[in-house]
Amino acid sequence: MTIANLSTSVSTQTTSEKILDAAEGLFAGSGYAATSLADVADVVGIRTPSLYNHFRNKEALYGAVLDRLIDSFSAPLYELGQTEVTLEQVMGQLESVVRQHHANPNLARLLQHAALSGGPHTDELIDRLFRPMFSSPSKLEGGNIPMLGDSGLQPWAVMAFNNLVMSYVTMAPMYSDVLGLDPFSEEALENQLTLVKSLLQAVFEYKGA
C-alpha cells in the first residue's frame, strides 16, 4: 500500500472505528478497570462526551471491542468445526491462529487481564471463544488423539495448546534480549510455528505404551 492509499484508508475510517481501535489498544495494555473513557477520547483526539454518541458507556465499548476480536479470531475454529477434518487441516488452521495472534496480540493481552482482574462479559468470552474449542462436533479422521485416547485428557490438551499460542504474545517480549530477536519478527513467527506444529505432530503420532 502506498503512502497516498494509506492516508486515504486512515482518513475514511469512521469515528466509531477509531474509538474501537483506541479502546482495544488501551484495554489490552491496561485492562478494563484501569482504562477510562477519557483515556480513549484522548487517543482518538475527541472530547469525552463525544464518545457517548457512539457507545452508551465503557462496558458497551468494551463489549464492542470483544465482539470484533472474537469474530475475527473464532473464524478458523468455526470453519474447523463444520466437518470431519484431516491432520493437515488442523495444522493449517493452527497456523492461521498463530499468525493472527502475531499480527494482533491484543486479544491475548486482553484475555490475560480478564483472567487476572475480571471485568464484564467474562461469561460471554468463555461461551463464545473457549467453549467451542472443547465442544466442537467435528472429529479428526481416525478418531481421538491417539496419545490421549479415552483418558479424559483431551480438554487439557486443547487448553495447553491454546495457552501455548496465546501466552507467546504476552510473555515473549520479556525474552527478546535473551533470544536476541524481536519476538514479533517473521523469523520468530516461523520458529513459533515450527515448535507448535512439531508438538501437535508428536501428539498425533505417539501411540503410547
RADAMO-V535805 format. One record per residue. RES is the residue in one small letter. OMEGA is omega in degrees with one decimal (none if undefined). D_LAST is the distance of its C-alpha to the last C-alpha in whole Angstrom. Layout:
RES;OMEGA;D_LAST / RES;OMEGA;D_LAST
This chain:
m;-179.9;54 / t;178.0;58 / i;-180.0;59 / a;179.7;62 / n;178.6;59 / l;179.3;57 / s;178.5;60 / t;-179.5;61 / s;-178.9;57 / v;-175.6;58 / s;-179.1;61 / t;177.3;60 / q;-178.9;58 / t;177.9;59 / t;178.4;60 / s;178.7;57 / e;177.5;54 / k;178.4;56 / i;179.4;55 / l;179.3;52 / d;-179.1;51 / a;-178.6;52 / a;178.9;51 / e;-179.9;47 / g;-178.3;48 / l;177.5;49 / f;179.2;47 / a;-177.2;44 / g;-173.1;46 / s;-176.8;47 / g;-175.9;46 / y;-173.6;47 / a;-174.7;49 / a;179.9;51 / t;178.4;52 / s;176.2;55 / l;177.0;57 / a;177.1;60 / d;-179.4;57 / v;-179.0;56 / a;179.5;60 / d;-179.4;60 / v;-178.5;57 / v;-178.1;59 / g;178.1;62 / i;176.6;64 / r;-176.7;65 / t;179.7;63 / p;-179.6;65 / s;178.9;64 / l;-176.7;61 / y;173.1;62 / n;-175.2;63 / h;-179.3;59 / f;-170.0;57 / r;178.1;59 / n;-176.6;57 / k;-179.3;54 / e;178.1;51 / a;177.9;52 / l;178.0;52 / y;178.5;49 / g;178.9;48 / a;176.2;49 / v;179.5;47 / l;179.8;44 / d;-177.1;44 / r;-179.7;45 / l;-177.7;42 / i;178.5;40 / d;-178.3;41 / s;-172.8;40 / f;-179.2;37 / s;-177.5;36 / a;180.0;37 / p;179.3;33 / l;179.3;31 / y;179.6;34 / e;-178.2;34 / l;-174.9;30 / g;-175.0;30 / q;-174.1;33 / t;172.2;31 / e;-172.4;27 / v;176.8;26 / t;177.0;24 / l;179.6;22 / e;177.5;25 / q;177.3;27 / v;178.6;25 / m;-178.9;25 / g;179.1;29 / q;177.5;30 / l;177.7;28 / e;179.1;30 / s;-179.9;33 / v;178.7;32 / v;179.6;31 / r;177.1;35 / q;-178.9;36 / h;176.8;36 / h;-178.7;37 / a;179.7;40 / n;-178.5;41 / p;-173.5;39 / n;179.9;41 / l;-179.2;39 / a;179.9;36 / r;178.4;39 / l;178.8;41 / l;178.2;37 / q;176.4;37 / h;-179.0;40 / a;179.7;40 / a;-176.1;37 / l;-172.2;39 / s;-179.0;42 / g;-176.8;42 / g;-179.5;45 / p;174.4;46 / h;179.8;44 / t;178.7;40 / d;178.5;40 / e;176.8;40 / l;-178.8;38 / i;-176.1;35 / d;-173.5;36 / r;-173.7;37 / l;-173.7;35 / f;-174.8;31 / r;178.3;31 / p;179.1;31 / m;-175.8;28 / f;-175.1;26 / s;-179.9;28 / s;-178.7;28 / p;-177.3;29 / s;178.1;27 / k;176.5;24 / l;175.9;22 / e;-179.5;22 / g;175.2;19 / g;-175.5;18 / n;173.1;16 / i;-173.9;14 / p;-175.8;11 / m;-174.0;9 / l;177.5;11 / g;-179.8;12 / d;-175.4;14 / s;-177.3;14 / g;-177.0;17 / l;-177.8;16 / q;176.3;18 / p;178.4;21 / w;176.8;20 / a;177.3;19 / v;-179.9;22 / m;-178.6;24 / a;179.6;22 / f;178.1;23 / n;178.6;26 / n;-179.9;27 / l;-178.0;26 / v;-173.5;28 / m;-178.6;31 / s;178.2;31 / y;-174.4;32 / v;176.6;35 / t;-174.5;36 / m;-175.5;35 / a;179.2;35 / p;179.7;39 / m;-177.0;38 / y;-173.5;36 / s;179.6;39 / d;179.7;41 / v;-178.3;38 / l;-175.3;36 / g;-174.0;40 / l;174.2;39 / d;-175.6;40 / p;179.0;37 / f;176.0;39 / s;179.3;40 / e;178.7;38 / e;179.3;36 / a;178.3;35 / l;179.9;34 / e;176.9;32 / n;178.4;30 / q;178.7;29 / l;179.4;28 / t;-179.6;26 / l;-176.3;24 / v;-179.8;24 / k;179.2;23 / s;178.7;20 / l;179.6;18 / l;177.7;19 / q;-179.8;18 / a;179.0;14 / v;-177.1;13 / f;-177.5;14 / e;-176.7;12 / y;-175.7;9 / k;-178.3;7 / g;-176.5;4 / a;none;0
